[in-house]
Amino acid sequence: MARVSFEDELDRRFLSAVASLPADGGAGGAGPGWAGPGEAGSGRAGGPLDGERLLELFDAQAGSRHLDLAARYLRAEGHGFYTIGSAGHESNALVAAALRPTDPALLHYRSGAFYLARAAQVPASLMPSSQPLLDVLLGLVGAADEPIAGGRHKVFGHHDLAVIPQTSTIASHLPRALGVAFSIDRAARLGVASPWPADAIAVASFGDASAGHSTATGAINAACRTAYQGLPVPLLLVCEDNGLGISVRTPDGWIAAAYSGRAALRYFSADGADPQACYAAAAAAAEHVRTTRSPAFLHLNVVRFLGHAGSDAEISYRTEAEIAADYDRDPLLGTSRLIVSRGLLPPVQVAARYEAIRAQVRELADKAATHRQLSSRQEVMAPLAPRHPDRVAARAAMAASAGKRANAFGGRLPEDSGPLTLADTINRTLADALAAHPGLLTFGEDVGRKGGVYGVTRGLLRRFGAARVFDTVLDEQSILGLALGAGMSGLLPVPEIQYLAYLHNAEDQLRGEAASLQFFSTGQYRNPLVVRVAGLAYQKGFGGHFHNDNAVGVLRDIPGLVIAVPSRAQDAAAMLRTCLAAATVDGTVSVFLEPIALYHTRDLHQPGDGDWLSPYPAPGHWAAEHVPIGHGRAYPAPAGAARDDITLVTFGNGVPMSLRVAARLATEGIGARVFDLRWLAPLPAPELLAEAERTGRVLIVDETRRSGGVSEGVLAALADAGFAGRVGRVAAADSYIPLGDAANLVLVSEPEIETAARLLLRG
């Protein structure tokens, strides 16, 4: 083995084993058309494993094997970039055969045979036989005309095959798969158009190592818990267990022990080397999920050939004997044995068919290497975050009919209720949105019966029902995954994360999954989403850093993500409508960050002045009061100032603090303008520069941390624009926020803002 490559050895072993098969098919061989126990069905998906079908599956498995070999060939020739292959996992072609091509699939990165088998299920007019092979090869070379990611990543995905592209982050697709499964029946129940048939099931495949990841554990737990409550979750979980996570071994029997006895989760298993047993188990699992609308776990015992990836020398952690023992469990060999035993083809023709596919793949690989790659920054970023501001503005001005609004508000319209707080305004805006969008869902921890920890969703469950306003498991990854699946299934999800600090353990659902989907699918898939997050600091008499979290740096560097921070009711309604409209029009993913300390604030300067309350605008005013993404709000210097001396740039809690400081400075004739960024991503850079140049002095009031906080982005925006004036900043300390009054020692205070402003004015 040491004298030849593992690719050559795998090839030689397979062809040698095929050549040694008995030419007459062996004793007891079944003839063409035989269907094994449990294989009854109708139609191509899930039907009998007849001779024609078995040969199709062999072609898919052999095609996948040769794609793996071609990946290494292309890499050696300097044309390819990706060599994580599917060799040893080709039994997943049998899973594809048990499903319908309209069942949404979120696939493991070793799913080459599944992809090819699914492509064979659709009409040739939609997918010519060589096209799926070329699709994968174009992904390997990063070709700009690859049909799903367009050269941005090597993924298995195709819109016409309902194969949703996934990133390589371990198990990160499982929360989304849960969301897709949940939303199939929920969309049908609400009468909302969905890309999936009403009887579809979602399938998600992953490895045994992935099954141990917290993301997988949480998603599977949420699926079981939801199904246990009697809610539909048509989700087929396929664990392809090769016993290894790169070099780390999964304990023998662990997957079966961990998942075979779970409540509300039906367990099926099969040896991936046995195509009959594998297909029978996959068909039974798919039928269970489709008919009961409850989840199932399909455990396939497989092998892994050629290491984890091209750079992985598995001989450093596996013995030659262990590697050699796997060759007898080659799924491609298992299919070949069945073909020969049924008398479909003699061994020599099986080998010839295998070699013909090799030649076809090699020819296509050489062709793929000539295709153009992405050639400009603009081309790379084109599908990342499309923006159509005029269409968003028009959508944001749309309201439900007068009758629906009257019904939603029980005849007491919010515009007739007098001035409202920030929390009450968000509540009324959500109610208006629920009335106008039949597919809008809002959910999270304590969102339903309790109405939110701070009452922001109070009354929505009673008015709109549990199908649209509901409580979830206390798992932020599952909450966001549910939202991601709902968004791509025709619904408009508005999940709530109860506190900003609780978001951090689920950030990859935004970074790796939500914000990347349009990028890695060239806009063919999207997950419109508005995530409401209660956050920031300054809660009095409460907290510690889990309830007074001022860390937003992890959100600001997510490409394409929109971050809205309304500081007052007057802005909140318009900004939330903008986020919802952008989600609908452009598939935008937004985080709507709500300052907890301002939720119920009524006064600004003096107790009882009511200056932080705002009337709720009637729909006729929505167009005029529209707040586009990336547009801030300027407050002029208070009366009494002789001129504009300084600009205080801020957001969130910093807005009322800065306005109070500006009022005090005005008593001395000092004119301090306040500019509320309102959007932390994208920053309102042109307006920021205009406000800065109006005074020539800028003080950034940043309630986030000095390192990694918002002020760094503001400073960079001013520097990039060539601002030549004076700039200073006050920011929170690089510290977690302690409990009680000690929080004031690390947060920005009004005296600190005033002192810094006076120092800047002296220059």
Residue pairs with C-beta under 8 A, 6 or more apart in sequence:
1 9
1 320
1 323
1 324
4 12
6 305
6 306
6 307
6 323
7 69
7 72
7 306
10 87
10 305
10 306
10 327
10 330
11 69
13 327
13 330
14 327
14 330
14 332
14 333
14 354
15 351
15 354
17 327
17 328
17 330
17 333
17 336
18 333
18 336
18 340
18 347
18 350
18 351
18 354
19 347
19 348
19 351
20 347
21 336
21 337
21 340
21 347
21 350
22 340
23 340
23 346
23 347
23 348
25 340
25 341
25 342
25 343
26 340
26 341
28 341
29 340
29 341
29 342
29 343
30 341
30 342
31 342
31 343
32 50
32 51
32 342
32 343
32 344
33 48
33 50
33 51
34 50
34 342
35 48
35 49
35 50
36 49
36 276
36 279
36 280
37 280
38 280
38 283
38 284
39 48
39 49
39 276
39 279
39 280
39 283
40 48
41 47
41 48
41 283
41 287
43 100
44 53
44 121
45 97
45 98
45 99
45 100
45 101
45 103
45 121
46 97
46 98
46 99
46 100
46 283
46 286
46 287
47 53
49 57
49 97
49 275
49 276
49 279
51 342
51 344
53 97
54 275
54 335
54 338
54 339
54 342
54 344
55 339
55 344
55 345
55 353
56 117
56 120
57 93
57 94
57 97
57 117
57 275
57 335
58 332
58 335
58 336
58 339
58 350
58 353
59 116
59 120
59 353
59 357
60 90
60 93
60 96
60 113
60 116
60 117
60 120
61 90
61 91
61 93
61 113
61 331
61 332
61 335
62 332
62 353
62 354
62 357
63 112
63 113
63 116
63 132
63 133
63 357
63 361
64 86
64 87
64 90
64 93
64 112
64 113
64 115
64 116
65 86
65 87
65 90
65 332
66 357
66 358
66 361
66 362
67 85
67 86
67 112
67 133
67 136
67 137
67 140
67 361
68 83
68 85
68 86
68 87
68 112
68 306
69 358
69 361
70 80
70 137
70 140
70 361
70 362
70 365
71 80
71 82
71 83
71 85
71 140
71 310
72 80
72 83
72 306
72 310
73 80
73 362
73 365
74 80
74 137
74 140
74 141
74 365
74 368
74 369
75 81
75 82
75 83
75 310
77 369
79 141
79 368
79 369
80 140
80 141
81 140
81 141
81 142
81 154
82 139
82 140
82 154
83 309
83 310
83 311
84 109
84 110
84 168
84 308
84 309
84 310
85 110
85 112
85 305
85 306
85 309
86 92
86 110
86 111
86 112
86 113
87 304
87 305
87 306
88 110
88 242
88 302
88 303
88 304
88 305
88 306
88 326
88 330
88 331
89 108
89 110
89 111
89 112
89 113
89 240
89 242
89 272
89 302
89 304
89 331
90 112
90 113
90 331
90 332
90 335
91 113
91 240
91 272
91 273
91 275
91 278
91 300
91 302
91 331
91 334
92 108
92 110
92 111
92 113
92 114
92 117
92 205
92 238
92 240
92 300
93 113
93 114
93 116
93 117
94 117
94 275
94 278
94 279
94 282
95 114
95 203
95 205
95 238
95 278
95 282
95 298
95 300
96 105
96 113
96 114
96 115
96 117
96 118
96 121
97 117
97 121
97 279
97 282
98 279
98 282
98 283
98 285
98 286
99 105
99 118
99 201
99 203
99 236
99 282
99 286
100 121
100 197
100 200
101 118
101 121
101 122
101 161
101 162
102 162
102 196
102 197
102 200
103 162
103 196
103 200
103 201
103 202
103 203
104 162
104 164
104 180
104 195
104 196
104 200
104 202
104 203
105 114
105 118
105 161
105 162
105 163
105 164
105 202
105 203
105 204
105 205
106 164
106 166
106 173
106 174
106 176
106 177
106 180
106 202
106 203
106 204
106 205
107 114
107 115
107 156
107 163
107 166
107 204
107 205
108 166
108 205
108 206
108 207
108 210
108 238
108 240
109 155
109 156
109 166
109 168
110 207
110 240
110 304
111 156
111 205
112 136
112 156
114 156
114 205
115 132
115 136
115 156
115 158
115 161
115 163
116 132
116 133
116 136
118 161
118 163
119 127
119 131
119 132
119 158
119 161
120 127
120 129
120 132
122 160
122 161
126 160
127 160
127 161
130 360
130 364
132 158
133 360
133 361
133 364
134 364
134 367
134 368
135 146
135 147
135 148
135 158
136 156
137 361
137 364
137 365
137 367
137 368
138 145
138 146
138 147
138 151
138 368
138 371
139 146
139 148
139 149
139 151
139 153
139 154
139 155
140 154
140 365
140 368
141 368
141 369
141 371
141 373
142 151
142 152
142 154
142 373
142 374
143 151
143 368
143 371
143 372
143 373
144 150
144 151
144 371
144 372
144 373
144 374
144 375
144 379
145 151
145 371
145 372
147 158
147 159
148 155
148 157
148 158
148 159
148 163
148 165
148 520
148 521
148 522
148 524
149 155
149 157
149 165
149 520
149 521
149 522
150 374
150 383
150 522
151 373
151 374
152 374
152 380
152 519
152 520
152 522
153 165
153 167
153 520
155 165
155 166
155 167
155 520
156 163
156 165
156 166
157 163
157 164
157 165
157 166
157 520
157 521
157 525
159 521
159 524
159 525
162 195
162 196
164 173
164 176
164 180
164 488
164 521
164 525
165 517
165 520
165 521
165 525
166 172
166 173
167 173
167 512
167 513
167 516
167 520
169 508
169 512
169 513
170 209
170 210
170 213
170 215
171 206
171 210
171 211
171 213
171 215
171 216
171 219
172 215
172 508
172 509
172 512
172 513
173 204
173 206
173 513
174 204
174 206
174 215
174 216
174 219
174 220
174 237
174 481
175 215
175 218
175 219
175 222
175 477
175 478
175 480
175 481
175 482
175 484
175 485
175 509
175 513
176 481
176 484
176 485
176 488
176 509
176 513
176 527
177 202
177 203
177 204
177 219
177 235
177 237
177 481
177 485
178 219
178 222
178 223
178 226
178 233
178 235
178 478
178 481
178 482
178 485
179 481
179 482
179 483
179 484
179 485
179 486
179 487
179 489
180 196
180 202
180 485
180 488
180 489
181 201
181 202
181 223
181 233
181 234
181 235
181 295
181 485
182 226
182 231
182 232
182 233
182 482
182 485
182 486
183 194
183 485
183 486
183 489
183 490
183 491
184 194
184 196
184 198
184 200
184 201
184 202
184 232
184 234
184 489
185 198
185 232
185 234
185 293
186 232
186 441
186 467
186 486
186 491
187 193
187 194
187 196
187 439
187 489
187 490
187 491
188 194
188 198
189 467
190 438
190 439
190 467
190 468
190 491
191 438
192 438
192 439
192 490
192 491
193 490
194 489
194 490
194 491
195 488
195 489
195 490
196 202
196 489
199 290
200 234
201 234
201 235
201 236
201 286
201 289
201 290
202 234
202 235
202 236
202 485
203 235
203 236
203 238
203 286
204 235
204 236
204 237
204 238
205 238
205 239
205 240
206 216
206 237
206 238
206 239
206 240
207 239
207 240
207 241
207 242
207 245
208 239
208 240
208 241
208 242
208 243
208 244
208 245
208 250
208 254
208 255
209 244
209 245
209 246
209 248
209 250
210 216
210 245
211 217
211 239
211 255
211 258
211 259
212 245
212 250
214 477
215 477
215 508
218 475
218 477
218 478
219 477
219 478
219 481
220 237
220 259
220 262
220 265
220 295
220 297
221 473
221 475
221 478
222 472
222 473
222 475
222 478
222 481
222 482
223 233
223 235
223 237
223 265
223 295
224 262
224 263
224 264
224 265
224 295
225 264
225 473
226 233
226 473
227 233
227 264
227 265
227 294
227 295
228 263
228 264
232 293
232 294
233 293
233 294
233 295
234 289
234 290
234 293
234 294
234 295
235 289
235 295
235 296
236 285
236 286
236 289
236 295
236 296
236 298
237 265
237 295
237 296
237 297
237 298
238 282
238 298
238 300
239 255
239 259
239 297
239 298
239 299
239 300
240 272
240 300
240 302
241 250
241 255
241 299
241 300
241 301
241 302
242 302
242 303
242 304
243 249
243 250
243 252
243 304
244 250
244 304
244 308
246 308
246 312
247 308
247 312
247 314
247 316
247 317
255 299
256 267
256 269
256 299
259 265
259 267
259 297
259 299
260 267
260 269
260 297
260 299
261 267
262 297
264 294
264 295
265 295
265 296
265 297
266 285
266 288
266 292
266 294
266 295
266 296
266 297
267 296
267 297
267 299
268 281
268 282
268 284
268 285
268 288
268 296
268 297
268 298
268 299
269 281
269 298
269 299
269 300
269 301
270 277
270 278
270 280
270 281
270 282
270 298
270 299
270 300
270 301
271 277
271 278
271 300
271 301
271 329
272 278
272 300
272 301
272 302
272 303
272 329
272 331
272 334
273 302
273 303
273 328
273 329
273 330
273 331
273 333
273 334
274 334
275 331
275 334
275 335
275 338
276 338
278 300
278 331
281 298
281 300
282 298
285 296
285 297
285 298
286 296
288 294
288 296
289 295
289 296
302 329
302 331
303 326
303 329
303 330
303 331
304 326
305 326
305 330
307 313
307 314
308 314
314 323
315 323
327 333
336 347
336 350
339 345
339 350
340 346
340 347
340 350
345 353
374 380
383 518
383 519
383 521
383 522
383 523
384 518
384 519
384 559
384 560
385 515
385 518
385 559
385 560
385 562
385 586
385 588
386 518
386 523
386 586
386 587
387 582
387 586
387 588
387 629
388 585
388 586
389 628
389 629
391 585
392 578
392 581
392 582
392 585
392 586
392 628
392 629
393 581
393 623
393 626
393 628
395 581
395 584
395 585
396 574
396 577
396 578
396 580
396 581
396 622
396 623
396 626
397 619
397 622
397 623
397 626
398 436
398 581
399 405
399 432
399 435
399 436
399 619
399 622
400 408
400 432
400 435
400 436
404 435
404 436
405 413
405 432
405 435
405 619
406 413
407 435
408 431
408 432
408 434
408 435
408 463
408 464
409 428
409 431
410 463
413 618
414 420
414 428
414 431
414 432
414 616
415 615
415 616
415 617
415 618
417 616
418 615
419 569
419 610
419 613
419 614
419 615
420 428
420 569
420 613
420 614
420 615
420 616
421 569
421 599
421 600
421 601
421 602
421 612
421 613
422 566
422 567
422 568
422 569
422 572
422 594
422 595
422 598
422 599
422 600
422 601
422 612
423 454
423 455
423 456
423 599
423 600
424 569
425 569
425 572
425 573
425 614
425 616
426 456
426 532
426 572
426 573
426 576
426 594
427 455
427 456
427 457
427 458
427 459
427 460
428 573
428 616
429 572
429 573
429 576
429 577
430 442
430 456
430 457
430 460
430 494
430 576
431 459
431 460
431 463
431 464
432 619
433 440
433 494
433 576
433 577
433 580
434 440
434 442
434 460
434 463
434 464
434 468
434 469
437 492
437 580
437 584
439 490
439 491
439 492
440 468
440 491
440 492
440 493
440 494
440 580
441 468
441 469
441 470
441 486
441 491
441 492
441 493
441 494
442 457
442 460
442 468
442 469
442 493
442 494
442 495
442 496
442 532
443 469
443 470
443 471
443 472
443 479
443 482
443 483
443 493
443 495
443 496
444 471
444 472
444 479
444 495
444 496
444 497
444 498
444 532
445 471
445 472
445 474
445 479
445 496
445 498
446 452
446 453
446 471
446 498
447 457
447 460
447 461
447 469
447 470
447 471
447 472
447 496
448 457
448 461
448 466
448 469
448 470
448 471
449 461
449 471
450 471
451 457
451 458
451 459
451 460
451 461
452 458
452 496
453 498
453 534
454 534
454 596
454 599
454 600
456 496
456 532
456 534
456 594
456 599
457 469
457 496
460 469
461 469
461 470
472 478
472 479
472 482
472 495
473 479
475 506
476 497
476 502
476 503
476 505
476 506
476 509
477 505
477 506
477 509
479 495
479 496
479 497
479 506
480 495
480 497
480 506
480 509
480 510
480 513
480 514
480 531
481 509
481 513
482 493
482 495
483 493
483 494
483 495
483 527
483 529
483 531
484 493
484 509
484 513
484 514
484 517
484 527
484 529
485 527
486 492
486 493
487 493
487 526
487 527
487 528
487 529
487 583
487 587
488 517
488 525
488 526
488 527
492 528
492 530
492 580
492 583
492 584
493 528
493 529
493 530
494 530
494 531
494 532
494 580
495 529
495 531
495 532
496 531
496 532
496 533
496 534
497 503
497 506
497 531
497 532
497 533
497 534
498 534
499 533
499 534
499 535
499 546
499 547
499 549
499 596
500 533
500 534
500 535
500 536
500 549
500 551
500 552
500 593
501 535
501 545
501 546
501 547
501 549
501 551
502 546
503 533
503 535
504 551
504 554
507 554
507 555
510 531
510 555
510 558
510 561
510 589
510 591
511 554
511 558
513 527
514 527
514 529
514 561
514 589
515 558
515 559
515 560
515 561
515 589
516 559
517 525
517 526
517 527
518 525
518 526
518 560
518 587
519 559
519 560
523 587
526 587
527 587
527 589
528 583
528 584
528 586
528 587
528 588
528 589
529 583
529 588
529 589
529 590
530 576
530 579
530 580
530 583
530 590
530 592
531 589
531 590
531 591
531 592
532 592
532 594
533 591
533 592
533 593
533 594
534 594
534 596
534 599
535 549
535 550
535 552
535 593
535 594
535 595
535 596
536 548
536 549
536 550
536 565
536 593
536 595
536 596
536 597
536 652
536 653
536 703
537 543
537 548
537 549
537 550
537 597
537 653
537 703
537 732
537 737
537 743
537 747
538 548
538 595
538 596
538 597
538 653
538 703
538 743
538 747
539 547
539 548
539 596
539 597
540 597
541 740
542 548
543 737
543 739
543 740
543 743
544 737
544 738
544 739
545 736
545 737
545 738
547 596
548 737
548 743
549 737
550 703
550 704
550 705
550 709
550 732
550 737
550 747
551 704
551 705
551 708
552 563
552 593
552 680
552 704
552 709
552 710
553 704
553 705
553 708
553 709
555 561
555 563
555 591
555 680
555 681
556 563
556 680
556 681
556 710
556 713
558 681
560 588
560 589
561 589
561 590
561 591
561 681
562 579
562 582
562 588
562 589
562 590
562 591
562 629
562 679
562 681
562 682
563 590
563 591
563 593
563 679
563 680
563 681
564 575
564 576
564 578
564 579
564 590
564 591
564 592
564 593
564 629
564 678
564 679
564 680
565 593
565 594
565 595
565 651
565 652
565 677
565 678
565 679
565 680
566 572
566 575
566 576
566 592
566 594
566 595
566 678
567 595
567 598
567 651
567 652
567 653
567 654
567 655
567 656
567 676
567 678
568 598
568 612
568 614
568 655
568 656
569 612
569 613
569 614
569 616
570 614
571 627
571 633
571 676
571 678
572 594
573 616
573 617
573 625
574 617
574 622
574 625
574 626
574 627
575 592
575 627
575 678
576 592
577 622
577 626
578 626
578 627
578 628
578 629
579 588
579 590
579 592
579 629
582 588
582 590
582 629
583 589
583 590
588 629
593 652
593 680
595 652
595 653
597 653
598 612
598 652
598 653
598 656
601 612
601 656
602 610
602 612
602 613
603 609
603 610
603 611
603 612
604 611
604 612
604 656
604 659
604 660
605 611
605 660
605 663
612 656
617 625
627 633
627 678
629 679
629 682
630 679
630 682
630 683
630 684
630 685
631 678
631 679
631 684
631 687
632 675
632 676
632 677
632 678
632 679
632 684
632 687
632 688
632 691
633 675
633 676
633 678
634 673
634 674
634 675
634 676
634 687
634 691
635 659
635 662
635 673
635 674
635 675
635 676
636 673
637 644
637 645
637 662
637 666
637 671
637 672
637 673
638 662
638 663
638 666
638 672
639 666
640 666
640 667
640 669
641 665
641 666
641 669
641 670
641 671
641 672
642 669
642 671
643 671
644 671
644 673
644 694
644 695
645 670
645 671
645 672
645 695
645 697
645 761
646 670
646 671
646 672
646 673
646 695
646 697
646 698
646 699
646 757
646 760
646 761
647 672
647 673
647 674
647 675
647 691
647 692
647 694
647 695
647 697
647 698
647 699
648 658
648 661
648 662
648 672
648 673
648 674
648 675
648 699
648 701
648 753
648 757
649 675
649 677
649 688
649 691
649 692
649 698
649 699
649 700
649 701
649 714
650 657
650 658
650 674
650 675
650 676
650 677
650 700
650 701
650 702
650 703
651 676
651 677
651 678
651 680
651 703
651 710
652 703
653 703
654 701
654 702
654 703
654 748
655 674
655 676
657 701
657 748
657 749
657 750
657 753
658 672
658 674
658 701
658 753
659 674
660 750
661 672
661 750
661 753
661 754
661 757
662 672
662 673
662 674
664 754
665 671
665 672
665 754
665 757
666 672
670 761
671 695
672 757
673 691
673 694
673 695
675 687
675 688
675 691
677 683
677 684
677 688
677 710
677 714
678 684
680 710
680 713
683 713
683 714
683 717
685 717
685 720
685 721
688 714
688 717
688 718
689 717
689 718
689 721
689 723
691 698
692 698
692 718
692 723
692 725
692 727
693 723
693 725
695 725
696 725
696 726
697 725
697 726
697 727
697 760
697 761
697 763
698 718
698 723
698 725
698 726
698 727
698 728
699 727
699 728
699 729
699 730
699 753
699 756
699 757
699 760
700 710
700 711
700 714
700 715
700 727
700 728
700 729
700 730
700 731
701 729
701 730
701 748
701 753
702 709
702 710
702 711
702 714
702 729
702 730
702 731
702 732
702 748
703 731
703 732
703 747
703 748
704 710
704 711
704 731
704 732
705 731
705 732
705 733
705 734
705 735
706 729
706 731
706 732
706 733
706 734
707 734
709 731
709 732
711 729
711 731
714 729
715 727
715 729
718 727
726 760
726 763
728 756
728 759
728 760
729 756
730 748
730 752
730 753
730 756
731 748
732 746
732 747
732 748
733 745
733 746
733 747
735 746
737 743
737 746
737 747
738 745
738 746
